[in-house]
Each structure stands twice: as structure tokens, then as C-alpha cells.
Amino acid sequence: METRVSSNSVAADLLAYGRERVTRWRIASLALLVTGTAFLVDPPLDGGDALLRAGLALLLIAQFRVWDDLADRAYDSAHHPARVLARSATTARFWALFATLSAGAVFAVGKAGSIAAISILAGLMALLAAVYHGPWHFPRDRFVRSQAVLLKYPAFIVLLTASGPSRRAILGGAIVYLLLSVYEWRDDPAMRATRAGGRILVVLAVAVVVAVVLAAGPR
């Protein structure tokens, strides 16, 4: 069902976008997967700690969701023309939303984490800036690009644990990355129509090897 958007109302555009792309069951499922994995790696101290970490997970997911949609606007205009962002006359308001969410995420990570956590978030943003906006248009292959973009979820898990990039956090992130790689391939008709199936097997094999090595290593 198409959402009607008034180009004269910033609030209407952002509200319509939020309903369409952020307040969705998939986003809630992602938040549960990321938060649940982080809690398995590093159990919350109490209810307040659990709420704060769950809120940070939602903030990070929303922040990068907006950025992903902005970077994919040209693709969505051709393949999903009914989406709010694809039909909007300007992207300025969505970039402002992304900047606001990014500032909130940096503040939250800096307050709850450490210099290492801020460095991980900064490194993740630098990686995705290269993927989305690099002068070499890296990578043109949608499958390879999706695998690079999915690295944000293991990074989120590390950011949500007080122990930082521990063996358990990396193992949890590898498992989540594996699950989301398979889901992304199954969910995207464009990737299913290519030879991505063979490459997803390579991703699976590498992830299994990493998981086995981490599980067998010292605690």
C-alpha cells in the first residue's frame, strides 16, 4: 500500500518514512537478534542496563537503516519506486535525520562504552562511507556490497558488550553475520538470480571455520 507524502511537510515525510522503513517487524526482529546475542555474550547487570543496551541497539540499527536507504536511493527508485525516500523531491531532511541519529549513537556509545568502542563505531562508519560513497563506486557487485554492509551487525554486538571485542563477542557476531548473510541472499531476488548461491557457500564455510576456531580457543 502506497504511503502519500507531502513534499511541503518535513514532519510528514519523516513520519511516513519511519512507519515504512523503521517501525517494521524486520527491524524489531533485528533488534531482538542483536540484543539477545549481546546479552548471551555479556548478561545485563539489571533491568536498567538491559533497557539501555536494547535502546542503543535500536538507535544503531535505525541510524544505519537510514544511511543504507540513502545510499540505495537510485536502486530503490528503479526497483521500489513507491518507497517514501525514493519518491521524495529532496533528501536533505533524511540526511538531517541520519546526522541526528549518528550524533545520538556517538554520544550513547561514548557515555556507555570506552575509547575502543568509539573507535569501533568510527571504523564502521568509515568502512560504510567507503562502500556507499567511495570514488571507485566499490563494490558494484550487489552481493559483495551486501556482505560488507552486514558487517555492521557483528560490530553492534561488540558495541553492546562491556567486554568489548572478546572471543565470545566475536563468536556471537560471526553467528549473527552468518544468519543474516543467508537471509539477505534469500530475501533479495536480484541476488538469487545471479551466481551468488556459490558465493554464499564460501561465506558459510568461512563463518563455520571462524566459529569452530573461536569455540576451540582459550576462554
N, C-alpha and C positions, 0 to 999 in steps of 0.2 A: 504493500500500500504506500503510495507516494505521500510524502510529507510536504505540505505547502509552506513555503518560506518567504517572508517579506524581506526584500533586499534593503529596505529602509530601517529595519529594526535589528540592531546588533543582538539584543537580548533574545529576540525570536529566533534568529539564526542559530545562536549558541545553544538555546534550549532544544531546538529541533535536532541539532547535531548530537547533543548529549543523549536524547531519547533514542536516536537511531544507532549510534555507534559506541556509546559508553555504558548506559544503563541497560545492558543486554545480558541474557543468561550466559553467553560465552565469556563475557568479562567477569561475571560473578564466579564462573567455574574456574577461570584462570587464577583469580584471586584466591579461591579456596585451595587450588593445587599448589600455588607458590607458597601461600601462608602455611598450609598444612605441612608441606615438606620442610619449611624453615622451622616449624615447631617440633617436628620429629628430630631434626638435627640439633636444635637448641631449645628445649622446652621453655615456655614463658615462666617468668618468676611468679606472676599473679595475673588476675583479671585485667588490671590496668595495663600491664606490659603487653598482654595478648592483644588488647584493643589498639594500642599504639602501633604495634607491629603490623596488625591487619590493616590499619588506616594507611600506613606507609606503603604497604603493598598495593592498595587501591590507587594511591597517589602516583606511584611509579608506573603502574600499568596504564592509567589514564593519560599521563604525560607522554609516554611513548606511543600510545594509540593515536593521539592527535598528530604527532610527528610523522608516524607511518602513513596516516591518511593524507597529510600534506604532501609527502614525497610521492605518494601514489596517485595524486590527483589526475594526472594526464591519463594514466592507465584506467582509473575509475571512470573518467569522462567517456571513454570508449566502451568499457565493459559493464559499468554500473552507473549509467547516466542519471538515474533517479536519486542517487545519494545527495544529501544536503550539500556537502562540500563540493562535489563535482558540479552542482548547479549554481553555486554561489557566484555572484558577479565579482567578488573580491575575496582574497584570502587573508587580508590584514587582521581581521577580527580573530581568525583561527590561529594565526601566528602569535597574536597577543595572548590568547588562551594558553598556547603552548609555553610561552615565556613565563606566564604566571605560575603554571603548574611546575615548570622547571625550577623556578626560584623557590617554590614551596618544598620541592623534593630536596634541593640542595640544603635548605635550612633544616629540614627534618633529619636528613642523614647526618649533617654536621652536628646537630644537637644530640642525637641519639647514638651516633657512631664515633668514628675516630678519623685521623688523617688518612689512614689506609682506606676506610670506607669512602671518604670523599674522593680519593684518588681512583678508586674503582668506578665510581659514578662518572667522574670526569673522563676516564679512559673509555667507558662505554659510550658516552656521548660523542667522543672524538671518533670512535670506530664507526658509529652510525652516521655521523656527519660525512665521513669519507664514503660510506656506502651510498648514502642518499644524494649527496651534493658534490662529490669529488669531480674534478675537471675531466677525469678519464671515464666518467659515467660507469664506474665499477659497481656491481658487475651487470652486464646486460642480461645474462642468463638468470631467469626468474628463480629457478631452483637454488642456484648458488647464492643469490641475494637473500632468499628466504632463510637459508641456513645461517648466514651471517647475522641477519636480523634476530633470529631466535636465540642468539647468544645472550640477549638481554635478560632472559628468564633465569638462567643459572646465576647471572650477576645479581639479580634481585634477591635470590635465595641467600647468597653470601651477604648482601647488604642487610638482610633481615635477621642475621645471626650475630650474637655478641662475640662469638669466637672468630668471626671473620672467615678468611679462605682456608678453613681447616679441611682435613681429609674427608670428614663426614659431610661438610657443606659442599665440597666439590663432587662427591659421590651423589648426593641428592640432586645437585644441579645437572649432573650428567644424565641421571634417570629422567628428570623432567624434560631436558633437551631432547632425549630420545623419543619420549612420548609425543611431544609437540611436533617433532620432525615428521613422524608418521602421520599425525593428524593433519598437518599442513598439506602434505602431499595428497592425502585422501580427499581433502576439502577443496582443493584448487583444481578445477577442470583443465586449466591451461597446463599445469604441471603433469597431470595424469596423462595428457595427450602426447607428451614428449617422452624421452628416454629417461626421465627422472626416476623411474622404478629401479633401474640398475644402480643408480647413484644413491638412492635411499638405502639400498642394501649395504653399500660401503659405509654410510653413516651409522647404520645399525651395528655393523661389525666393529667399527672403531669405538662406538659407545660401549659395547659389550666388553671389549678388551680393557677400556679405561675403568669400567665398573669392577671387573674382576681384579685388576691390578690394585685398585684402591681398597677393595674389600680385603685383599690378602695382605695389605701392607700393615705396618705397625699402627697401633691405635694412638 
